[in-house]
Amino acid sequence: MTTGLILWLALTWAQIALALAACFSCLRLFKGPRAQDRVIGLDTLYFCAMLMLVVTGARLGTPFFYEASMVVGVVGFVATVTAAKFLIRGEVIE
């Protein structure tokens, strides 16, 4: 087996695993009995989306996907902090 084939197989399996993890996090996001479970599902979903962009960038060999993954990461972090603050205090802006 050549290194190109091994890399292609590894990236394919990574994309499949990340898609499966994203499906499970969507299930937790929509089904979660508490609001905290929904926040964790959203946090995991944006993390899976960020990693899918990184794997796609590695597969295509373009650096544009890495920048997009950083934007998704920052937006997801802000959304998680905002949701946590809302759950703790009941309001976002004081």
A tleap script that builds the chain and sets N, CA, C and O, in Angstrom:
source leaprc.protein.ff14SB
mol = sequence {
  NMET THR THR GLY LEU ILE LEU TRP LEU ALA
  LEU THR TRP ALA GLN ILE ALA LEU ALA LEU
  ALA ALA CYS PHE SER CYS LEU ARG LEU PHE
  LYS GLY PRO ARG ALA GLN ASP ARG VAL ILE
  GLY LEU ASP THR LEU TYR PHE CYS ALA MET
  LEU MET LEU VAL VAL THR GLY ALA ARG LEU
  GLY THR PRO PHE PHE TYR GLU ALA SER MET
  VAL VAL GLY VAL VAL GLY PHE VAL ALA THR
  VAL THR ALA ALA LYS PHE LEU ILE ARG GLY
  GLU VAL ILE CGLU
}
set mol.1.N position { 0.837 -1.181 0.000 }
set mol.1.CA position { 0.000 0.000 0.000 }
set mol.1.C position { 0.882 1.245 0.000 }
set mol.1.O position { 1.877 1.326 0.721 }
set mol.2.N position { 0.507 2.168 -0.792 }
set mol.2.CA position { 1.268 3.410 -0.855 }
set mol.2.C position { 0.784 4.370 0.230 }
set mol.2.O position { -0.287 4.197 0.812 }
set mol.3.N position { 1.595 5.371 0.476 }
set mol.3.CA position { 1.224 6.333 1.515 }
set mol.3.C position { 0.008 7.165 1.102 }
set mol.3.O position { -0.784 7.571 1.953 }
set mol.4.N position { -0.141 7.417 -0.190 }
set mol.4.CA position { -1.312 8.163 -0.660 }
set mol.4.C position { -2.604 7.411 -0.403 }
set mol.4.O position { -3.613 8.006 -0.023 }
set mol.5.N position { -2.573 6.105 -0.611 }
set mol.5.CA position { -3.762 5.290 -0.369 }
set mol.5.C position { -4.081 5.218 1.122 }
set mol.5.O position { -5.245 5.281 1.520 }
set mol.6.N position { -3.049 5.086 1.934 }
set mol.6.CA position { -3.260 5.044 3.385 }
set mol.6.C position { -3.845 6.366 3.879 }
set mol.6.O position { -4.753 6.375 4.709 }
set mol.7.N position { -3.323 7.475 3.369 }
set mol.7.CA position { -3.854 8.783 3.755 }
set mol.7.C position { -5.298 8.937 3.306 }
set mol.7.O position { -6.128 9.441 4.062 }
set mol.8.N position { -5.609 8.511 2.091 }
set mol.8.CA position { -6.974 8.603 1.586 }
set mol.8.C position { -7.931 7.770 2.442 }
set mol.8.O position { -9.029 8.223 2.765 }
set mol.9.N position { -7.514 6.551 2.809 }
set mol.9.CA position { -8.358 5.703 3.650 }
set mol.9.C position { -8.553 6.307 5.041 }
set mol.9.O position { -9.657 6.279 5.584 }
set mol.10.N position { -7.486 6.850 5.611 }
set mol.10.CA position { -7.588 7.450 6.945 }
set mol.10.C position { -8.511 8.662 6.933 }
set mol.10.O position { -9.316 8.840 7.848 }
set mol.11.N position { -8.400 9.491 5.908 }
set mol.11.CA position { -9.265 10.669 5.827 }
set mol.11.C position { -10.716 10.286 5.567 }
set mol.11.O position { -11.632 10.939 6.068 }
set mol.12.N position { -10.928 9.238 4.793 }
set mol.12.CA position { -12.289 8.764 4.542 }
set mol.12.C position { -12.926 8.242 5.823 }
set mol.12.O position { -14.074 8.564 6.131 }
set mol.13.N position { -12.180 7.440 6.562 }
set mol.13.CA position { -12.706 6.923 7.828 }
set mol.13.C position { -12.924 8.042 8.836 }
set mol.13.O position { -13.878 8.002 9.614 }
set mol.14.N position { -12.056 9.030 8.826 }
set mol.14.CA position { -12.234 10.169 9.733 }
set mol.14.C position { -13.508 10.934 9.391 }
set mol.14.O position { -14.247 11.339 10.288 }
set mol.15.N position { -13.768 11.133 8.111 }
set mol.15.CA position { -14.996 11.836 7.721 }
set mol.15.C position { -16.243 11.034 8.082 }
set mol.15.O position { -17.250 11.605 8.501 }
set mol.16.N position { -16.180 9.733 7.923 }
set mol.16.CA position { -17.324 8.890 8.293 }
set mol.16.C position { -17.565 8.947 9.798 }
set mol.16.O position { -18.705 9.078 10.243 }
set mol.17.N position { -16.494 8.850 10.579 }
set mol.17.CA position { -16.628 8.893 12.041 }
set mol.17.C position { -17.141 10.251 12.508 }
set mol.17.O position { -17.969 10.322 13.415 }
set mol.18.N position { -16.656 11.321 11.898 }
set mol.18.CA position { -17.119 12.653 12.280 }
set mol.18.C position { -18.574 12.884 11.878 }
set mol.18.O position { -19.320 13.542 12.604 }
set mol.19.N position { -18.978 12.352 10.739 }
set mol.19.CA position { -20.383 12.474 10.333 }
set mol.19.C position { -21.288 11.701 11.292 }
set mol.19.O position { -22.379 12.162 11.628 }
set mol.20.N position { -20.838 10.539 11.725 }
set mol.20.CA position { -21.605 9.765 12.696 }
set mol.20.C position { -21.687 10.491 14.036 }
set mol.20.O position { -22.742 10.519 14.669 }
set mol.21.N position { -20.577 11.075 14.463 }
set mol.21.CA position { -20.579 11.845 15.714 }
set mol.21.C position { -21.486 13.066 15.604 }
set mol.21.O position { -22.158 13.428 16.570 }
set mol.22.N position { -21.512 13.701 14.438 }
set mol.22.CA position { -22.401 14.850 14.239 }
set mol.22.C position { -23.866 14.420 14.289 }
set mol.22.O position { -24.707 15.152 14.810 }
set mol.23.N position { -24.174 13.251 13.756 }
set mol.23.CA position { -25.555 12.751 13.832 }
set mol.23.C position { -25.967 12.494 15.276 }
set mol.23.O position { -27.084 12.826 15.672 }
set mol.24.N position { -25.067 11.901 16.065 }
set mol.24.CA position { -25.377 11.658 17.472 }
set mol.24.C position { -25.512 12.955 18.261 }
set mol.24.O position { -26.349 13.057 19.158 }
set mol.25.N position { -24.695 13.937 17.930 }
set mol.25.CA position { -24.816 15.210 18.644 }
set mol.25.C position { -26.096 15.947 18.236 }
set mol.25.O position { -26.684 16.651 19.057 }
set mol.26.N position { -26.533 15.798 16.987 }
set mol.26.CA position { -27.833 16.365 16.586 }
set mol.26.C position { -28.972 15.685 17.341 }
set mol.26.O position { -29.946 16.331 17.728 }
set mol.27.N position { -28.840 14.391 17.543 }
set mol.27.CA position { -29.841 13.672 18.320 }
set mol.27.C position { -29.893 14.209 19.744 }
set mol.27.O position { -30.977 14.404 20.294 }
set mol.28.N position { -28.737 14.447 20.342 }
set mol.28.CA position { -28.695 15.005 21.698 }
set mol.28.C position { -29.210 16.438 21.713 }
set mol.28.O position { -29.841 16.869 22.678 }
set mol.29.N position { -28.942 17.167 20.649 }
set mol.29.CA position { -29.394 18.556 20.566 }
set mol.29.C position { -30.919 18.640 20.514 }
set mol.29.O position { -31.508 19.498 21.171 }
set mol.30.N position { -31.558 17.773 19.751 }
set mol.30.CA position { -33.007 17.842 19.592 }
set mol.30.C position { -33.770 17.060 20.661 }
set mol.30.O position { -34.895 17.421 21.008 }
set mol.31.N position { -33.166 15.995 21.181 }
set mol.31.CA position { -33.872 15.126 22.113 }
set mol.31.C position { -33.571 15.449 23.570 }
set mol.31.O position { -34.375 15.134 24.447 }
set mol.32.N position { -32.433 16.071 23.840 }
set mol.32.CA position { -31.964 16.296 25.201 }
set mol.32.C position { -33.046 16.704 26.174 }
set mol.32.O position { -33.782 17.653 25.902 }
set mol.33.N position { -33.169 16.023 27.298 }
set mol.33.CA position { -34.257 16.363 28.215 }
set mol.33.C position { -34.061 17.709 28.919 }
set mol.33.O position { -35.037 18.349 29.312 }
set mol.34.N position { -32.821 18.136 29.079 }
set mol.34.CA position { -32.563 19.405 29.762 }
set mol.34.C position { -31.870 20.368 28.812 }
set mol.34.O position { -31.364 19.973 27.762 }
set mol.35.N position { -31.857 21.612 29.191 }
set mol.35.CA position { -31.190 22.626 28.367 }
set mol.35.C position { -29.677 22.417 28.351 }
set mol.35.O position { -29.018 22.721 27.356 }
set mol.36.N position { -29.128 21.903 29.445 }
set mol.36.CA position { -27.693 21.644 29.492 }
set mol.36.C position { -27.289 20.573 28.483 }
set mol.36.O position { -26.220 20.661 27.879 }
set mol.37.N position { -28.135 19.570 28.300 }
set mol.37.CA position { -27.860 18.537 27.306 }
set mol.37.C position { -27.880 19.115 25.897 }
set mol.37.O position { -27.095 18.707 25.041 }
set mol.38.N position { -28.764 20.049 25.663 }
set mol.38.CA position { -28.833 20.688 24.345 }
set mol.38.C position { -27.602 21.549 24.083 }
set mol.38.O position { -27.118 21.606 22.952 }
set mol.39.N position { -27.095 22.215 25.110 }
set mol.39.CA position { -25.877 23.016 24.945 }
set mol.39.C position { -24.685 22.114 24.661 }
set mol.39.O position { -23.845 22.446 23.826 }
set mol.40.N position { -24.601 20.989 25.338 }
set mol.40.CA position { -23.514 20.044 25.082 }
set mol.40.C position { -23.622 19.479 23.671 }
set mol.40.O position { -22.608 19.304 22.995 }
set mol.41.N position { -24.848 19.191 23.219 }
set mol.41.CA position { -25.038 18.721 21.850 }
set mol.41.C position { -24.611 19.755 20.826 }
set mol.41.O position { -23.998 19.415 19.814 }
set mol.42.N position { -24.932 21.016 21.082 }
set mol.42.CA position { -24.523 22.088 20.176 }
set mol.42.C position { -23.008 22.260 20.175 }
set mol.42.O position { -22.403 22.476 19.125 }
set mol.43.N position { -22.404 22.165 21.342 }
set mol.43.CA position { -20.957 22.288 21.461 }
set mol.43.C position { -20.255 21.169 20.689 }
set mol.43.O position { -19.282 21.413 19.976 }
set mol.44.N position { -20.748 19.962 20.835 }
set mol.44.CA position { -20.169 18.830 20.116 }
set mol.44.C position { -20.406 18.949 18.616 }
set mol.44.O position { -19.552 18.562 17.818 }
set mol.45.N position { -21.560 19.479 18.229 }
set mol.45.CA position { -21.870 19.627 16.808 }
set mol.45.C position { -20.939 20.620 16.128 }
set mol.45.O position { -20.454 20.352 15.029 }
set mol.46.N position { -20.680 21.758 16.758 }
set mol.46.CA position { -19.772 22.704 16.111 }
set mol.46.C position { -18.344 22.181 16.118 }
set mol.46.O position { -17.572 22.480 15.207 }
set mol.47.N position { -17.983 21.402 17.133 }
set mol.47.CA position { -16.646 20.805 17.149 }
set mol.47.C position { -16.497 19.786 16.018 }
set mol.47.O position { -15.452 19.727 15.371 }
set mol.48.N position { -17.532 18.989 15.780 }
set mol.48.CA position { -17.502 18.034 14.662 }
set mol.48.C position { -17.449 18.757 13.324 }
set mol.48.O position { -16.742 18.325 12.413 }
set mol.49.N position { -18.189 19.850 13.200 }
set mol.49.CA position { -18.156 20.625 11.954 }
set mol.49.C position { -16.781 21.227 11.725 }
set mol.49.O position { -16.293 21.270 10.596 }
set mol.50.N position { -16.165 21.687 12.791 }
set mol.50.CA position { -14.828 22.259 12.675 }
set mol.50.C position { -13.825 21.189 12.227 }
set mol.50.O position { -12.987 21.446 11.363 }
set mol.51.N position { -13.910 20.007 12.808 }
set mol.51.CA position { -12.994 18.938 12.422 }
set mol.51.C position { -13.281 18.418 11.016 }
set mol.51.O position { -12.359 18.011 10.308 }
set mol.52.N position { -14.548 18.426 10.606 }
set mol.52.CA position { -14.864 18.031 9.229 }
set mol.52.C position { -14.234 18.990 8.228 }
set mol.52.O position { -13.768 18.565 7.171 }
set mol.53.N position { -14.217 20.276 8.552 }
set mol.53.CA position { -13.557 21.242 7.673 }
set mol.53.C position { -12.053 21.006 7.621 }
set mol.53.O position { -11.443 21.146 6.560 }
set mol.54.N position { -11.452 20.653 8.742 }
set mol.54.CA position { -10.014 20.374 8.760 }
set mol.54.C position { -9.698 19.133 7.926 }
set mol.54.O position { -8.739 19.131 7.155 }
set mol.55.N position { -10.496 18.087 8.078 }
set mol.55.CA position { -10.265 16.858 7.309 }
set mol.55.C position { -10.494 17.105 5.822 }
set mol.55.O position { -9.749 16.584 4.992 }
set mol.56.N position { -11.498 17.881 5.476 }
set mol.56.CA position { -11.737 18.216 4.072 }
set mol.56.C position { -10.584 19.032 3.507 }
set mol.56.O position { -10.178 18.825 2.364 }
set mol.57.N position { -10.055 19.955 4.296 }
set mol.57.CA position { -8.892 20.727 3.857 }
set mol.57.C position { -7.670 19.857 3.660 }
set mol.57.O position { -6.892 20.077 2.731 }
set mol.58.N position { -7.493 18.867 4.526 }
set mol.58.CA position { -6.367 17.945 4.362 }
set mol.58.C position { -6.554 17.071 3.131 }
set mol.58.O position { -5.589 16.747 2.439 }
set mol.59.N position { -7.791 16.693 2.865 }
set mol.59.CA position { -8.053 15.848 1.696 }
set mol.59.C position { -7.837 16.615 0.393 }
set mol.59.O position { -7.251 16.087 -0.552 }
set mol.60.N position { -8.311 17.859 0.343 }
set mol.60.CA position { -8.191 18.646 -0.884 }
set mol.60.C position { -6.860 19.378 -0.993 }
set mol.60.O position { -6.472 19.802 -2.081 }
set mol.61.N position { -6.166 19.525 0.116 }
set mol.61.CA position { -4.869 20.189 0.095 }
set mol.61.C position { -4.945 21.696 -0.031 }
set mol.61.O position { -4.018 22.319 -0.549 }
set mol.62.N position { -6.028 22.293 0.433 }
set mol.62.CA position { -6.173 23.746 0.374 }
set mol.62.C position { -6.211 24.318 1.788 }
set mol.62.O position { -6.784 23.704 2.688 }
set mol.63.N position { -5.610 25.481 1.992 }
set mol.63.CA position { -5.603 26.069 3.340 }
set mol.63.C position { -6.873 26.845 3.683 }
set mol.63.O position { -7.020 27.303 4.816 }
set mol.64.N position { -7.784 27.001 2.740 }
set mol.64.CA position { -8.983 27.806 2.990 }
set mol.64.C position { -9.905 27.158 4.024 }
set mol.64.O position { -10.587 27.855 4.775 }
set mol.65.N position { -9.922 25.853 4.060 }
set mol.65.CA position { -10.786 25.161 5.006 }
set mol.65.C position { -10.300 25.329 6.439 }
set mol.65.O position { -11.103 25.298 7.372 }
set mol.66.N position { -9.002 25.506 6.624 }
set mol.66.CA position { -8.473 25.710 7.974 }
set mol.66.C position { -8.937 27.050 8.538 }
set mol.66.O position { -9.276 27.156 9.717 }
set mol.67.N position { -8.948 28.061 7.691 }
set mol.67.CA position { -9.433 29.368 8.137 }
set mol.67.C position { -10.923 29.310 8.468 }
set mol.67.O position { -11.374 29.905 9.446 }
set mol.68.N position { -11.668 28.600 7.656 }
set mol.68.CA position { -13.103 28.458 7.923 }
set mol.68.C position { -13.342 27.683 9.218 }
set mol.68.O position { -14.282 27.977 9.957 }
set mol.69.N position { -12.496 26.702 9.489 }
set mol.69.CA position { -12.659 25.947 10.734 }
set mol.69.C position { -12.358 26.812 11.949 }
set mol.69.O position { -12.973 26.636 13.001 }
set mol.70.N position { -11.429 27.736 11.819 }
set mol.70.CA position { -11.151 28.643 12.936 }
set mol.70.C position { -12.332 29.585 13.182 }
set mol.70.O position { -12.653 29.891 14.330 }
set mol.71.N position { -12.970 30.040 12.117 }
set mol.71.CA position { -14.152 30.896 12.271 }
set mol.71.C position { -15.281 30.117 12.946 }
set mol.71.O position { -15.948 30.642 13.837 }
set mol.72.N position { -15.494 28.879 12.530 }
set mol.72.CA position { -16.523 28.044 13.150 }
set mol.72.C position { -16.197 27.817 14.622 }
set mol.72.O position { -17.093 27.833 15.466 }
set mol.73.N position { -14.933 27.610 14.931 }
set mol.73.CA position { -14.528 27.406 16.320 }
set mol.73.C position { -14.782 28.619 17.192 }
set mol.73.O position { -15.271 28.486 18.314 }
set mol.74.N position { -14.455 29.801 16.690 }
set mol.74.CA position { -14.667 31.026 17.471 }
set mol.74.C position { -16.156 31.296 17.659 }
set mol.74.O position { -16.592 31.635 18.760 }
set mol.75.N position { -16.931 31.148 16.602 }
set mol.75.CA position { -18.377 31.380 16.705 }
set mol.75.C position { -19.019 30.355 17.645 }
set mol.75.O position { -19.893 30.700 18.441 }
set mol.76.N position { -18.587 29.104 17.550 }
set mol.76.CA position { -19.112 28.078 18.445 }
set mol.76.C position { -18.746 28.319 19.891 }
set mol.76.O position { -19.557 28.085 20.787 }
set mol.77.N position { -17.523 28.788 20.131 }
set mol.77.CA position { -17.106 29.098 21.497 }
set mol.77.C position { -17.951 30.224 22.083 }
set mol.77.O position { -18.393 30.148 23.230 }
set mol.78.N position { -18.170 31.260 21.297 }
set mol.78.CA position { -18.991 32.381 21.769 }
set mol.78.C position { -20.426 31.916 22.027 }
set mol.78.O position { -21.046 32.341 23.002 }
set mol.79.N position { -20.950 31.059 21.175 }
set mol.79.CA position { -22.307 30.548 21.377 }
set mol.79.C position { -22.395 29.700 22.640 }
set mol.79.O position { -23.386 29.775 23.366 }
set mol.80.N position { -21.377 28.900 22.908 }
set mol.80.CA position { -21.382 28.075 24.110 }
set mol.80.C position { -21.297 28.927 25.369 }
set mol.80.O position { -22.010 28.676 26.341 }
set mol.81.N position { -20.432 29.928 25.354 }
set mol.81.CA position { -20.311 30.812 26.519 }
set mol.81.C position { -21.606 31.586 26.743 }
set mol.81.O position { -22.036 31.757 27.884 }
set mol.82.N position { -22.223 32.049 25.674 }
set mol.82.CA position { -23.483 32.781 25.792 }
set mol.82.C position { -24.594 31.890 26.339 }
set mol.82.O position { -25.369 32.315 27.197 }
set mol.83.N position { -24.670 30.663 25.847 }
set mol.83.CA position { -25.701 29.744 26.340 }
set mol.83.C position { -25.460 29.384 27.802 }
set mol.83.O position { -26.410 29.277 28.577 }
set mol.84.N position { -24.204 29.197 28.182 }
set mol.84.CA position { -23.899 28.886 29.579 }
set mol.84.C position { -24.256 30.058 30.490 }
set mol.84.O position { -24.801 29.862 31.576 }
set mol.85.N position { -23.951 31.265 30.050 }
set mol.85.CA position { -24.297 32.442 30.854 }
set mol.85.C position { -25.810 32.583 30.976 }
set mol.85.O position { -26.319 32.944 32.037 }
set mol.86.N position { -26.522 32.301 29.903 }
set mol.86.CA position { -27.980 32.373 29.951 }
set mol.86.C position { -28.552 31.328 30.901 }
set mol.86.O position { -29.501 31.608 31.633 }
set mol.87.N position { -27.977 30.120 30.895 }
set mol.87.CA position { -28.486 29.071 31.772 }
set mol.87.C position { -28.182 29.357 33.239 }
set mol.87.O position { -28.962 28.988 34.117 }
set mol.88.N position { -27.062 30.006 33.509 }
set mol.88.CA position { -26.694 30.292 34.897 }
set mol.88.C position { -27.474 31.484 35.442 }
set mol.88.O position { -28.038 31.407 36.533 }
set mol.89.N position { -27.511 32.585 34.693 }
set mol.89.CA position { -28.087 33.826 35.210 }
set mol.89.C position { -29.492 34.127 34.703 }
set mol.89.O position { -30.209 34.923 35.309 }
set mol.90.N position { -29.887 33.514 33.621 }
set mol.90.CA position { -31.217 33.774 33.083 }
set mol.90.C position { -31.280 34.935 32.116 }
set mol.90.O position { -32.340 35.216 31.557 }
set mol.91.N position { -30.159 35.617 31.906 }
set mol.91.CA position { -30.101 36.710 30.941 }
set mol.91.C position { -28.698 36.760 30.353 }
set mol.91.O position { -27.728 36.359 30.997 }
set mol.92.N position { -28.601 37.248 29.142 }
set mol.92.CA position { -27.304 37.305 28.478 }
set mol.92.C position { -26.646 38.647 28.719 }
set mol.92.O position { -25.465 38.708 29.060 }
set mol.93.N position { -27.393 39.719 28.546 }
set mol.93.CA position { -26.858 41.065 28.725 }
set mol.93.C position { -27.349 41.600 30.063 }
set mol.93.O position { -28.545 41.589 30.354 }
set mol.94.N position { -26.416 42.063 30.859 }
set mol.94.CA position { -26.787 42.558 32.195 }
set mol.94.C position { -27.190 44.001 32.158 }
set mol.94.O position { -27.531 44.573 33.193 }
savepdb mol mol.pdb
quit
